[in-house]
């Protein structure tokens, strides 16, 4: 009969069970060095259980580990005629620290010397009827070796199930067979080590688990077929609908009008729908109808971690990088080794797709994300993403969907928040640990796996219930099984444990669930042996996990307490401090996502991998992995960049420069906002340009920006790329140096043009003045009057006579008219008088000035009357002698 155990007692029992195998009594000699041979090994115990018609046989090997020669070795069996009364007694006896059986069984004597490190083989046998066992049960048994002086050389404590002649009780056993590993990648292309590469091979852990669970021959020979093509690993994900093909040197002006985030979002669902077909899931209904079922062997439910499947798929599909020494010193920059697509991973996927299709597949959240910690820290979006990514990754890797009726929270730990989350995703059957649903205080036997759960969220229709895994079986399955004799002892303990459960007076049919630890690493002999024992042991009946139902309400017994997650379980989860650091990374990821076209979130798997339960006790490696993700995000953001150009020189006050923007991302179309500002807007201003545009993967685009300079000199223009909210996607701006050097030449040019205009305006007037002076001198010379002929001569008389001579034939007033028309005569004469120059004689010139120098007042060819001076011919008052 099994004693009731509290949650703390269950944990204590688990710890006690771990070192059970090959435990020697205090009197036994132990190997001096790790890996040394045990003094006594039990290789075989047949049959696993005996009845009164059976013959018990025990065989193995004795090694002299004393360092000295021993004589007359005897190997014997001791047992008890009284069976165990509870499962806990199995634990006590296996440690060799409880009572010692006193009944003597068969023995074998070896006369002579056994040298140091020498070995000898033994074989004991006896008829079961000679043992005197009376009833069904599990009996203690010890196999030990003694020397001639009676000193114990070595001993093994094991168990003898006995069924007698009565019909053995019946126990249904359902298997949950794990295919899981710790997260193997930081970002999608970077593996933390090469552990997974070896694990998927024929001799690797995942390879052996797949072969043992299949219970049929599995081939790890790649064969002659093209596995990349056969598995569909060469199918590229379709580009987002509406995205242009990558091209070189397209301009933003050409693409901005036809591209916008809104337009792209409308087609964002297209690739996801197409990807179902690319992943081999397009005909989901047909696949479900034609799904094969197991035809031989023990039915099992495969418990997969979608993150592990995704890691295997990535390893099989393409080249990737493997970090060579990350765990040796996580603080140092790791060495990256380039690896080609892994053939062993391709073979493993091929076989897994065929084998798992015949059984039930249940999945953890992606990378076994710590749902309890995430929901406790209000990171509901991350918890939701882990379930969604889990379903997608399972379908992508295996070509089939995990059974979404089942929930497999990491570690079997769940509280009300986790239950509500799973319920919203359609789960109704929860694979849980006994830690959260311990046996009721009044029960003294092993309760069945089924336990009703309270309604949660929008829980309608099918009632939710738990399937509680048996912690004792989990611990037994974790026993060492690789060294000589360990597998035989572990199998015998498995038989004893299940026989004890079956022999308890449970009051009706019961089903228990056997679920090894996620990192289970059994020897092939032990893994195959427990499944064979499930089929062969008379008290066990294999049961399919998906056929276990909750008993009707009137037939149920309250064998378990209410769902409750202990406070220490919360404390063992990912800490708030650590998850805060993950949220810092998430903010960088959000900024990167904000420029991607469509509903793209390429770093979401990386974030969820950082939230795995595996990082609880691996802080250094978790920190190194988180740093790798941060650097990967920053690198991807820097792939969308402004390409620096040469300094710009303006030869005039205005000009245009081109800003080249590149999207070096291989598979993401981006939509960015370009921002430019001048350090000195008074000196250099920026005109209107295309501010936002879309760039296809691997493409570049040029944006033309008008510039205007007011002052000569050098000015820096800052260029940055931003998202729609104005957040820069890079912490550093690109600088464009603009040199304005053309403004001095322009000023000289303008001054020269002005001087030419002035000369052109004044030259005719100066020529007319010179012509008049020359004419005056000529008239004076012809009349014989010279300067200084006496006051009033000529000048005064001329004034009286109208200022002209009758000989020149001019009408009176003609000369005055000419002078008035040109505005120069009076001024010139006054100036001459003030300069003490000889006065004119007042006579008219014999020859009038040329017509083009003194146009007639009636000439209106230029549209202006000649008697009204133009702007360029106004009298120069500054030169009038005022």
C-alpha positions in Angstrom: 0.0 0.0 0.0 1.3 3.4 -0.9 1.5 6.1 1.8 0.0 9.5 0.9 2.6 12.1 -0.1 2.4 15.8 0.0 4.1 18.0 -2.6 7.2 18.3 -0.5 7.2 14.5 0.1 6.9 13.9 -3.6 9.9 16.0 -4.3 11.9 14.3 -1.5 10.9 10.9 -3.0 12.1 12.1 -6.5 15.5 13.1 -5.1 15.8 9.7 -3.3 15.1 7.7 -6.4 17.7 9.3 -8.6 20.8 7.4 -7.1 19.0 4.1 -6.8 20.7 1.9 -9.4 23.8 -0.2 -8.6 23.7 1.0 -5.0 25.8 -1.1 -2.7 25.3 -1.9 0.9 27.7 -0.1 3.4 29.7 -3.3 3.6 30.2 -3.5 -0.2 33.3 -2.4 -1.9 32.8 0.5 -4.3 35.0 1.4 -7.3 37.8 3.7 -6.5 37.5 5.7 -9.7 34.7 7.0 -11.8 34.1 4.6 -14.7 35.8 1.7 -12.9 34.0 -1.6 -13.0 31.5 -2.3 -10.2 32.5 -5.2 -8.0 29.3 -7.1 -8.8 27.2 -6.7 -11.9 23.7 -8.2 -12.5 23.4 -8.5 -16.3 20.2 -10.5 -16.5 17.2 -11.4 -14.3 14.7 -13.7 -16.1 11.8 -13.6 -16.2 10.9 -10.1 -15.1 8.2 -11.6 -12.9 7.8 -15.2 -11.8 4.9 -17.5 -11.0 5.1 -20.8 -9.2 6.0 -22.6 -12.4 8.8 -20.3 -13.3 12.6 -20.8 -13.0 14.4 -17.7 -11.7 17.7 -17.1 -13.3 20.2 -14.4 -12.4 23.5 -14.0 -14.3 26.3 -11.5 -14.1 29.9 -10.8 -13.3 32.2 -10.3 -10.3 35.3 -8.1 -10.4 37.9 -8.0 -7.7 38.2 -4.2 -7.0 40.0 -4.6 -3.6 43.4 -4.2 -5.1 44.5 -7.5 -3.6 44.1 -11.2 -4.4 41.0 -12.9 -2.9 40.2 -16.6 -2.6 37.2 -18.8 -2.7 34.6 -16.3 -4.0 30.9 -17.1 -3.5 28.0 -15.5 -5.2 24.6 -15.9 -3.6 21.0 -14.7 -3.5 19.1 -13.6 -0.4 15.5 -12.7 -0.4 12.5 -12.3 1.9 9.3 -14.3 2.0 7.4 -11.1 3.0 6.4 -8.7 0.1 6.6 -5.0 0.3 3.5 -3.2 1.5 4.0 0.2 -0.2 5.9 1.9 -3.0 7.9 3.9 -0.5 9.4 0.7 0.9 10.9 0.1 -2.5 12.9 3.3 -2.2 14.1 2.4 1.3 15.2 -1.1 0.3 17.0 0.0 -2.9 19.3 2.2 -0.9 20.6 -0.8 1.1 20.0 1.1 4.3 16.9 -0.6 5.5 16.4 -4.2 6.8 18.2 -7.0 5.1 16.4 -10.1 3.8 17.4 -13.3 5.6 16.1 -16.1 3.4 18.8 -17.9 1.5 18.5 -18.6 -2.2 20.7 -20.3 -4.7 24.5 -19.7 -4.6 27.6 -20.5 -6.7 31.1 -21.1 -5.3 34.4 -20.4 -7.1 37.4 -22.1 -5.5 40.8 -20.6 -6.0 42.4 -17.2 -6.3 40.8 -14.1 -8.0 43.6 -11.7 -8.8 43.2 -7.9 -8.4 41.0 -6.5 -11.2 40.2 -10.1 -12.2 36.7 -11.1 -13.2 34.5 -14.2 -13.1 31.0 -14.9 -14.4 28.3 -16.3 -12.4 24.8 -17.8 -13.1 22.3 -18.6 -10.3 19.0 -20.4 -10.9 16.2 -21.8 -8.8 12.6 -22.9 -9.2 10.1 -20.4 -8.0 8.3 -23.0 -6.0 11.4 -23.6 -3.9 11.4 -20.0 -2.7 8.3 -20.4 -0.6 6.5 -17.3 -1.9 2.8 -17.3 -1.1 1.0 -14.5 -2.8 1.1 -11.8 -5.5 3.5 -9.1 -4.6 7.0 -7.6 -4.9 9.6 -9.3 -2.8 13.1 -8.0 -1.9 16.1 -9.7 -3.3 19.9 -9.2 -2.9 22.6 -10.6 -5.1 26.0 -10.5 -3.4 29.6 -11.7 -3.7 31.7 -12.8 -0.7 35.3 -13.9 -0.3 36.5 -16.9 1.6 36.6 -15.0 4.9 32.9 -14.0 4.5 33.6 -10.3 3.6 31.2 -8.8 1.1 33.0 -7.9 -2.2 29.9 -6.3 -3.8 26.1 -6.5 -3.7 23.1 -5.3 -5.7 19.6 -4.7 -4.2 16.8 -5.5 -6.6 13.2 -6.8 -6.7 11.3 -10.0 -7.4 7.7 -9.6 -8.7 5.7 -12.7 -8.1 2.2 -13.4 -9.5 1.5 -16.9 -8.0 -1.3 -18.8 -9.7 -4.0 -16.2 -9.2 -5.0 -13.9 -12.0 -2.8 -10.8 -11.7 -4.5 -7.5 -11.1 -4.7 -5.2 -14.1 -3.3 -1.7 -14.6 -3.6 0.4 -17.7 -0.4 2.2 -18.7 -0.3 5.1 -21.2 3.1 6.3 -22.5 4.2 9.9 -23.2 7.4 9.5 -25.1 9.6 12.7 -25.3 11.4 14.1 -28.2 12.8 17.3 -26.7 16.0 19.2 -26.2 17.1 22.6 -24.7 17.0 25.5 -27.2 19.8 25.2 -29.7 19.8 28.6 -31.4 20.2 32.2 -30.5 18.9 33.9 -33.7 17.5 31.6 -36.4 20.9 31.1 -38.2 23.2 30.7 -35.2 23.4 27.4 -33.2 24.8 27.6 -29.7 26.8 24.4 -30.2 26.8 21.1 -32.1 25.0 19.0 -29.6 21.9 18.7 -31.8 24.0 17.6 -34.8 25.1 14.5 -32.9 21.7 14.0 -31.3 19.8 13.3 -34.5 22.1 10.5 -35.7 21.5 6.8 -35.3 23.6 6.8 -32.1 22.4 10.2 -30.8 19.8 10.7 -28.1 17.0 11.8 -30.4 17.8 9.2 -32.9 17.7 6.4 -30.3 14.4 7.7 -28.8 12.8 7.8 -32.2 13.9 4.3 -33.0 12.9 2.9 -29.7 9.5 4.6 -29.7 8.8 3.5 -33.3 9.2 -0.2 -32.3 9.7 -0.9 -35.9 13.0 -0.8 -38.0 14.1 2.8 -38.6 16.6 3.5 -41.3 19.3 6.2 -40.8 20.7 5.6 -44.2 20.2 8.7 -46.4 19.9 6.6 -49.5 20.2 8.0 -53.0 17.2 10.3 -53.0 17.4 14.0 -52.8 16.2 14.6 -49.2 16.1 18.3 -49.6 13.6 18.0 -52.4 11.8 15.1 -50.9 11.2 16.9 -47.6 10.3 20.2 -49.3 13.3 22.0 -47.8 14.1 23.7 -51.0 10.8 25.6 -51.2 11.2 29.3 -50.5 8.6 31.2 -48.6 6.6 33.3 -51.0 7.3 37.0 -51.1 4.7 39.3 -49.5 1.9 40.0 -51.9 2.5 43.2 -53.9 6.2 43.5 -53.0 8.3 44.5 -56.0 11.2 42.4 -57.1 14.6 43.4 -55.9 16.3 45.9 -58.2 19.2 48.2 -58.3 19.2 52.0 -58.4 15.4 52.5 -58.3 14.4 55.9 -57.1 12.1 56.6 -54.3 10.1 58.9 -56.5 9.4 55.9 -58.8 8.2 53.6 -56.0 6.8 55.8 -53.3 3.5 56.5 -55.1 2.7 52.9 -55.6 3.8 51.6 -52.2 2.4 52.2 -48.7 2.3 50.2 -45.5 -1.5 50.1 -45.7 -1.5 48.7 -49.2 1.0 46.0 -48.2 -0.8 45.0 -45.1 -3.9 44.2 -47.1 -1.9 41.4 -48.8 0.0 40.4 -45.7 -2.1 37.2 -45.1 -1.3 35.9 -48.5 2.1 34.5 -47.8 1.0 32.8 -44.6 -1.8 31.0 -46.5 0.5 30.0 -49.2 3.1 28.8 -46.7 0.8 26.0 -45.6 1.1 24.4 -49.0 4.8 25.0 -49.0 5.1 23.2 -45.7 3.2 20.2 -46.9 0.0 21.0 -44.9 -2.1 22.4 -47.7 -4.3 19.3 -47.8 -4.8 19.0 -44.0 -8.2 17.4 -44.3 -7.0 14.8 -46.7 -3.9 14.1 -44.5 -6.1 13.6 -41.5 -8.4 11.1 -43.3 -5.4 9.2 -44.6 -3.3 9.3 -41.4 -1.8 5.9 -40.7 -2.2 4.2 -37.3 0.1 2.0 -35.3 -0.3 -1.6 -36.3 2.2 -3.2 -33.9 3.9 -2.4 -30.7 2.8 -0.4 -27.6 0.8 2.8 -28.5 2.6 5.9 -27.3 1.9 9.6 -27.4 4.9 11.6 -28.7 5.6 14.6 -26.6 7.5 17.1 -28.8 9.0 20.4 -28.2 8.3 22.5 -31.4 11.4 24.5 -30.8 13.5 21.3 -31.0 11.7 20.3 -34.2 12.3 23.8 -35.6 16.0 23.6 -34.7 16.3 20.2 -36.5 14.4 21.6 -39.6 16.7 24.7 -39.8 19.8 22.5 -39.4 18.5 20.2 -42.2 17.5 23.0 -44.6 20.4 25.3 -45.1 23.9 26.3 -44.2 24.2 27.7 -40.7 26.7 28.8 -38.1 27.7 26.9 -35.1 29.4 28.5 -32.1 32.4 26.5 -31.1 33.1 27.5 -27.5 30.2 29.4 -26.1 29.7 27.3 -23.0 33.4 27.3 -22.2 33.5 31.1 -21.7 30.1 32.8 -22.4 31.7 36.2 -21.8 34.1 35.9 -24.8 33.2 36.5 -28.4 32.5 33.0 -29.6 34.2 31.4 -32.6 31.7 30.8 -35.5 32.0 27.7 -37.6 30.2 27.5 -40.9 28.3 24.2 -41.4 26.4 22.9 -44.4 22.9 21.6 -44.2 23.0 18.5 -42.0 22.2 15.2 -43.7 21.6 13.4 -40.4 18.9 16.0 -39.6 17.3 15.4 -43.0 17.2 11.6 -42.4 15.8 12.1 -38.9 13.0 14.3 -40.2 12.2 11.8 -42.9 11.8 9.0 -40.4 10.1 11.1 -37.8 7.4 12.2 -40.3 6.6 8.6 -41.0 6.8 7.3 -37.5 4.9 10.0 -35.6 2.1 10.0 -38.1 0.9 6.7 -36.7 0.5 8.0 -33.1 -0.8 10.9 -31.1 1.5 14.0 -31.0 1.2 16.5 -28.2 3.3 19.6 -28.0 4.8 21.9 -25.4 4.8 25.6 -26.1 7.5 26.6 -28.5 10.9 26.0 -26.8 9.1 25.0 -23.6 8.5 28.7 -22.8 7.9 29.3 -19.1 4.2 30.0 -19.3 3.8 30.4 -15.5 6.5 33.1 -15.3 5.3 34.9 -18.4 1.7 35.2 -17.3 2.8 36.1 -13.7 4.8 39.0 -15.2 2.0 40.2 -17.5 3.8 39.0 -20.7 0.6 37.6 -22.1 1.6 38.3 -25.7 4.7 36.2 -25.4 2.8 33.4 -23.8 0.3 33.5 -26.7 3.1 33.6 -29.2 4.7 30.5 -27.7 1.5 28.4 -28.3 1.0 29.8 -31.8 4.6 29.3 -32.9 4.5 25.8 -31.4 1.6 24.7 -33.6 3.2 26.3 -36.7 6.6 24.7 -36.1 5.2 21.3 -35.5 3.2 21.4 -38.7 6.2 22.8 -40.6 8.7 20.1 -39.4 6.5 17.0 -39.3 3.9 17.8 -41.9 1.1 17.1 -39.4 -0.6 19.0 -36.6 -0.1 18.3 -32.9 -3.4 17.3 -31.2 -4.6 20.6 -29.9 -7.0 19.0 -27.4 -3.9 18.3 -25.3 -2.0 20.8 -23.3 1.5 20.0 -22.2 2.8 22.9 -20.0 6.5 22.7 -19.3 7.3 20.5 -16.3 3.6 19.7 -16.0 3.2 22.9 -13.9 0.1 25.0 -14.3 -2.0 27.5 -12.5 -5.4 29.1 -13.3 -3.8 31.6 -15.7 -2.1 28.9 -17.7 -5.3 26.9 -17.8 -7.3 29.8 -19.1 -4.7 30.5 -21.8 -4.8 26.9 -23.0 -8.6 26.7 -22.8 -8.8 29.7 -25.1 -6.7 27.7 -27.6 -9.1 24.7 -27.4 -7.2 22.4 -25.0 -9.3 20.2 -22.7 -6.8 17.5 -21.6 -3.9 18.7 -19.5 -0.8 16.6 -18.9 0.2 17.7 -15.4 2.7 16.9 -12.7 1.5 15.5 -9.4 3.1 18.6 -7.8 0.1 20.7 -8.8 -2.5 18.0 -8.2 -1.3 15.9 -5.3 -3.3 12.9 -3.9 -6.0 13.7 -1.5 -5.0 13.5 2.2 -7.2 10.5 2.9 -5.9 8.3 0.1 -3.3 5.7 0.7 -2.9 4.2 -2.8 -1.8 5.5 -6.1 -4.7 7.5 -7.7 -5.6 7.2 -11.3 -4.3 9.7 -13.8 -7.6 11.4 -14.5 -8.7 14.4 -12.4 -11.4 16.9 -13.1 -10.4 20.6 -13.4 -12.5 23.6 -12.7 -14.1 25.5 -15.6 -11.8 28.2 -17.0 -12.4 31.1 -19.2 -14.8 30.3 -22.1 -14.7 26.6 -21.2 -17.8 25.2 -23.0 -18.7 21.8 -24.3 -16.3 19.1 -23.3 -15.3 19.1 -19.7 -11.6 19.8 -19.0 -9.6 17.3 -17.0 -6.0 16.5 -16.1 -3.9 13.5 -16.8 -1.4 13.4 -14.0 1.9 11.7 -14.7 3.2 9.3 -12.1 6.3 10.8 -10.4 7.5 7.4 -9.2 7.6 6.0 -12.7 9.3 9.2 -14.0 12.1 8.7 -11.4 12.5 5.0 -12.2 12.8 5.8 -15.9 15.5 8.3 -15.1 17.7 5.6 -13.5 21.1 5.2 -15.1 21.1 2.5 -17.7 24.4 2.8 -19.7 26.9 1.0 -17.5 27.1 -2.8 -17.3 24.2 -4.2 -15.3 22.4 -0.9 -14.9 19.8 -1.6 -17.6 18.8 -4.9 -16.0 18.4 -3.4 -12.6 16.4 -0.4 -14.0 14.0 -2.8 -15.9 13.6 -4.9 -12.7 12.7 -1.7 -10.8 10.2 -0.7 -13.5 8.5 -4.1 -13.2 8.4 -3.9 -9.4 7.0 -0.3 -9.4 4.2 -1.1 -11.8 3.4 -4.4 -10.0 3.1 -2.4 -6.7 0.6 0.0 -8.3 -1.4 -2.8 -9.8 -1.4 -4.7 -6.5 -2.9 -1.8 -4.6 -6.5 -2.1 -3.8 -7.5 0.9 -5.9 -11.2 0.1 -6.0 -11.6 -0.3 -9.7 -9.8 0.1 -13.0 -7.1 2.6 -13.1 -4.8 4.1 -15.7 -1.4 5.7 -14.9 0.7 7.8 -17.3 4.4 7.1 -17.6 6.2 10.2 -18.8 10.0 10.4 -18.7 11.9 13.6 -18.2 12.2 15.9 -21.3 15.9 15.2 -21.5 15.6 11.5 -21.1 18.6 9.6 -22.3 18.1 5.9 -21.8 20.2 3.1 -23.2 18.7 1.4 -26.2 18.3 -1.7 -24.1 16.4 0.0 -21.4 14.2 2.2 -23.8 13.1 -0.9 -25.8 12.8 -3.0 -22.6 10.2 -0.8 -20.8 8.0 -0.8 -23.9 8.4 -4.6 -24.2 7.6 -5.0 -20.5 4.5 -2.9 -20.9 3.3 -5.5 -23.4 4.6 -8.6 -21.6 4.1 -8.1 -17.9 0.8 -9.8 -16.9 -0.5 -6.9 -14.8 0.0 -4.2 -17.5 -2.3 -3.3 -20.3 -1.1 -0.6 -22.8 -3.5 2.3 -23.3 -3.7 5.0 -25.8 -3.4 8.5 -24.3 -6.1 9.9 -26.6 -8.6 7.3 -25.5 -8.4 8.1 -21.8 -11.6 9.7 -20.7 -12.8 11.2 -17.5 -15.2 8.9 -15.6 -18.8 9.9 -15.3 -19.6 12.3 -12.5 -21.4 9.6 -10.4 -18.5 7.2 -10.7 -15.7 9.6 -9.7 -13.8 9.7 -6.5 -12.2 12.8 -5.1 -8.7 11.3 -5.1 -6.8 14.5 -5.7 -6.7 18.0 -4.1 -7.6 21.1 -6.0 -5.3 22.6 -8.6 -2.6 24.5 -6.7 0.9 25.7 -7.7 3.0 26.0 -4.6 4.8 29.3 -3.9 8.2 27.7 -4.2 7.3 26.6 -7.7 6.7 30.3 -8.7 10.1 31.1 -7.2 11.8 28.5 -9.3 10.6 30.0 -12.5 12.3 32.6 -14.7 12.8 35.7 -12.5 11.2 39.1 -13.1 14.7 40.5 -13.5 15.6 38.1 -16.2 12.3 38.6 -18.0 12.8 42.3 -17.8 16.1 41.9 -19.7 14.2 39.9 -22.3 11.7 42.7 -22.7 14.6 45.1 -23.4 15.5 42.8 -26.3 11.9 42.8 -27.3 11.8 46.6 -27.6 14.7 46.4 -30.1 12.8 43.7 -32.0 9.7 45.9 -32.0 11.6 48.8 -33.5 13.0 46.5 -36.2 9.5 45.1 -37.0 8.1 48.6 -37.3 9.8 49.1 -40.7 8.9 45.7 -42.2 6.1 45.4 -44.7 3.3 43.2 -43.6 2.7 41.5 -40.3 6.3 40.2 -40.0 8.0 39.3 -36.8 11.1 37.3 -37.7 12.7 37.5 -34.3 9.7 36.2 -32.3 11.1 32.6 -32.2 14.4 34.0 -30.8 12.6 35.9 -28.1 10.5 32.9 -27.1 13.6 30.7 -27.0 15.0 33.2 -24.5 11.9 32.6 -22.3 12.4 28.8 -22.1 12.3 27.0 -18.8 15.8 25.6 -19.7 17.4 28.9 -18.7 16.2 28.7 -15.1 19.5 27.3 -13.8 21.8 28.3 -16.7 22.2 32.0 -16.1 25.6 32.5 -17.8 24.6 30.7 -20.9 21.2 32.5 -20.9 23.0 35.9 -20.7 25.4 35.0 -23.6 22.5 33.8 -25.7 20.6 37.0 -25.0 23.6 39.1 -26.1 23.8 37.1 -29.3 20.2 37.9 -30.1 20.7 41.6 -29.3 23.6 41.8 -31.7 21.7 39.9 -34.4 18.8 42.4 -34.1 21.1 45.4 -34.3 22.9 43.9 -37.3 19.6 43.4 -39.2 18.5 47.0 -38.4 21.8 48.2 -39.8 21.2 46.4 -43.0 18.6 49.1 -43.7 20.9 52.0 -44.1 21.9 55.3 -45.9 25.0 54.8 -48.0 27.4 57.6 -47.3 28.4 59.7 -50.3 31.1 62.2 -51.2 30.8 65.8 -49.9 28.5 68.0 -51.9 29.7 71.3 -53.5 27.2 73.9 -54.6 28.5 76.1 -57.5 25.5 78.4 -57.1 23.0 79.2 -54.4 20.9 76.1 -55.2 21.5 72.5 -56.1 20.3 68.9 -55.7 21.9 66.0 -54.1 21.0 62.3 -54.1 20.6 60.2 -50.9 21.1 56.5 -51.6 19.2 54.2 -49.2 19.9 50.4 -49.3 17.9 47.4 -47.9 20.5 44.7 -47.5 17.9 42.3 -45.9 17.7 39.2 -48.0 14.0 38.3 -47.4 12.3 41.4 -45.9 10.7 44.3 -47.7 10.9 47.5 -45.6 9.0 50.8 -45.5 11.1 53.6 -44.1 10.8 57.4 -43.5 13.8 59.5 -44.5 14.7 62.5 -42.3 17.2 65.3 -43.2 18.0 68.4 -41.3 20.7 71.1 -41.6 22.9 72.0 -38.7 22.6 75.7 -39.8 19.3 76.4 -41.5 20.2 80.1 -41.9 23.2 79.1 -44.0 21.7 76.1 -45.8 18.1 75.1 -46.2 16.5 71.8 -47.5 13.7 71.8 -49.9 10.8 69.3 -50.4 11.8 65.6 -51.1 10.2 62.2 -50.9 9.9 61.4 -47.2 8.8 57.7 -47.1 9.0 54.8 -49.5 9.3 51.0 -49.8 12.4 49.1 -50.6 12.4 45.5 -51.8 14.9 42.9 -50.4 18.4 43.5 -51.6 17.4 46.7 -53.4 18.5 50.4 -53.3 16.7 53.6 -53.9 17.8 57.2 -54.5 16.0 60.2 -53.0 16.8 63.5 -54.6 17.0 66.4 -52.2 17.0 70.1 -53.2 19.4 72.4 -51.3 19.6 76.2 -51.0 22.6 78.1 -49.7 22.5 81.8 -48.5 26.1 82.1 -47.4 29.3 80.6 -48.5 30.8 77.9 -46.2 30.5 74.3 -45.1 27.3 72.8 -43.4 26.6 69.3 -42.2 23.3 67.7 -43.2 22.1 64.9 -40.9 20.4 62.0 -42.6 18.5 59.2 -40.7 16.0 56.5 -41.3 12.9 56.3 -39.1 9.7 54.3 -38.7 6.2 55.7 -39.1 6.3 57.0 -35.5 9.5 59.0 -36.0 11.7 56.6 -34.1 15.2 56.3 -35.7 16.0 52.7 -36.6 19.7 53.3 -36.0 21.5 55.2 -33.2 23.8 57.0 -35.6 23.0 59.5 -38.3 24.7 59.7 -41.6 26.4 63.1 -42.3 26.5 64.8 -45.7 28.9 67.7 -45.9 27.7 70.5 -48.1 30.2 73.2 -49.3 28.7 76.4 -50.8 31.5 78.1 -52.9 29.7 79.8 -55.8 28.3 82.8 -54.1 31.6 85.1 -54.5 31.8 84.5 -58.2 28.2 85.3 -58.5 28.6 88.6 -56.7 31.5 89.6 -59.0 29.4 88.7 -62.0 26.5 90.8 -60.8 28.8 93.8 -60.0 30.4 93.5 -63.5 27.1 93.5 -65.2 26.0 96.6 -63.2 29.2 98.4 -64.2 28.6 97.6 -67.9 25.1 99.0 -67.6 26.4 102.2 -66.0 29.1 102.6 -68.6 26.5 102.1 -71.4 24.3 104.7 -69.9 26.9 107.4 -69.3 29.1 107.0 -72.5 26.7 108.8 -74.9 26.4 111.8 -72.6 30.2 112.0 -72.2 30.6 111.8 -76.0 28.0 114.6 -76.6 29.8 116.9 -74.1 33.1 116.3 -75.8 31.6 117.0 -79.2 30.1 120.3 -78.1 33.4 121.4 -76.7 35.2 120.6 -79.9 32.5 122.4 -81.9 32.8 125.5 -79.8 36.5 125.6 -80.2 36.1 125.3 -84.0 33.6 128.2 -84.2 35.9 130.3 -82.1 38.8 129.6 -84.4 36.8 130.4 -87.5 35.5 133.8 -86.2 38.9 135.0 -85.0 37.6 135.5 -81.5 39.8 134.0 -78.9 39.5 133.9 -75.4 40.2 137.0 -73.5 39.0 139.5 -76.3 37.5 141.7 -73.7 34.5 141.7 -71.4 31.3 141.5 -73.2 32.7 140.7 -76.5 30.7 138.2 -78.3 29.3 136.7 -75.2 27.1 139.5 -74.1 26.4 140.7 -77.6 25.4 137.2 -78.5 23.1 137.1 -75.6 21.4 140.1 -76.9 21.3 138.7 -80.4 19.8 135.5 -79.3 23.1 133.7 -78.7 23.9 132.9 -82.3 25.4 134.4 -85.4 23.3 135.3 -88.5 25.9 133.6 -90.6 25.4 130.1 -89.5 22.0 130.0 -91.0 20.3 128.6 -87.9 17.1 130.0 -86.7 17.3 131.9 -83.5 17.0 129.6 -80.5 18.2 126.5 -82.3 21.3 126.1 -80.3 19.4 126.8 -77.1 16.9 124.2 -78.1 19.6 121.6 -78.6 21.2 122.4 -75.4 18.0 122.3 -73.5 17.1 119.1 -75.0 20.3 117.4 -73.8 20.3 119.2 -70.5 24.0 120.2 -70.7 24.7 123.7 -72.1 23.8 125.9 -69.1 25.5 123.6 -66.7 28.6 123.3 -68.8 29.0 127.1 -69.2 28.4 127.7 -65.6 31.0 125.1 -64.8 33.4 126.7 -67.1 32.9 130.1 -65.6 33.4 128.7 -62.1 36.6 127.0 -63.2 37.9 130.3 -64.6 37.8 129.0 -68.0 37.4 131.4 -70.9 33.7 131.9 -71.7 32.2 130.9 -75.0 31.8 133.6 -77.5 28.1 132.9 -77.8 28.2 132.1 -81.5 26.6 129.0 -82.8 28.8 126.3 -84.2 29.2 126.1 -87.9 28.4 122.4 -87.9 25.6 121.0 -85.7 26.3 117.8 -83.7 25.6 114.5 -85.3 22.0 113.4 -85.3 22.6 110.2 -83.3 24.4 112.3 -80.5 21.5 114.8 -80.4 18.3 113.2 -81.5 15.4 115.5 -82.3 12.7 115.9 -79.7 10.2 114.4 -82.0 12.1 111.1 -82.3 10.0 108.6 -80.4 11.5 105.4 -81.8 12.2 104.2 -78.2 8.8 105.1 -77.0 10.0 108.1 -75.0 9.9 111.8 -76.1 13.3 113.1 -76.6 12.6 116.2 -74.5 12.1 113.9 -71.4 15.3 112.3 -70.3 15.2 108.5 -69.6 16.3 107.0 -66.3 19.8 106.4 -67.7 20.0 109.9 -69.2 19.0 112.1 -66.2 21.3 115.1 -65.6 24.1 114.1 -63.2 23.6 116.7 -60.5 26.7 115.4 -58.7 28.8 116.6 -61.6 27.0 120.0 -62.2 29.2 122.0 -60.0 26.6 122.8 -57.3 
